[in-house]
Amino acid sequence: MEKSENTPKIKCPSPTDEAVLKSVYLALREATKKWSMPIQNWGIILNQFLTMFEKRVQL
């Protein structure tokens, strides 16, 4: 994944979990703007996520 100029920089030495989550969210949001092809095998991947993180993933 290419580094985006709009990706927020975390400047504190030990960011909070919320700050890290926000940074990842914003980076993914920028990256998805450039996605032009569907993810291969998404059904298999989604099933694996649902199995591993069944309490955390809600569809």
Number of C-alpha atoms within 10 A of each C-alpha: 6 5 9 11 9 9 16 12 8 11 7 8 6 9 11 10 9 9 13 13 12 13 16 14 13 15 18 14 12 16 15 10 8 8 9 7 6 7 9 8 8 10 10 10 12 12 12 12 13 15 11 11 11 11 8 8 11 7 3
